[in-house]
Amino acid sequence: MGAAAEMLGVSPAFLRALGAAKLIEPQRSSGGHRRYSRYQLRLAARARELVDQGTPVEAACRIIILEDQLAEALRINNARDRPAGH
């Protein structure tokens, strides 16, 4: 967690807050250390951007979840609308 927090320029408490808000749920190593995927780190970086702009952490997490859901829905719609074989 310390390395991820340092890489993102946030505190470990910020990463724990993102976990409490259900934005990211890191895997655990056999020693109990949190392991974040690249995708989770991208979400955390986006959360930091929003928080730096004055958005409360909980609201930032909700915004990111909705952005992610919208992107997935658009991807599904685009795939459905493409003719087969293209």
Residue pairs with C-beta under 8 A, 6 or more apart in sequence:
1 12
1 15
1 16
1 26
1 33
1 34
1 36
2 12
4 15
4 34
4 36
4 41
4 44
5 11
5 12
5 14
5 15
7 41
8 15
8 41
8 44
8 45
8 48
9 48
10 44
10 48
14 44
14 47
14 48
14 51
14 57
15 24
15 34
15 36
15 44
17 57
18 24
18 43
18 44
18 47
18 57
18 61
19 25
19 26
21 57
21 58
21 61
21 62
22 61
22 65
23 43
23 44
23 47
23 61
23 64
23 65
24 36
24 40
24 43
24 44
26 34
26 35
26 36
26 37
26 40
27 34
27 35
27 37
28 34
28 35
29 35
36 44
43 64
43 68
46 60
46 64
46 67
47 57
47 60
47 61
47 64
50 59
50 60
50 63
50 64
51 57
51 60
55 63
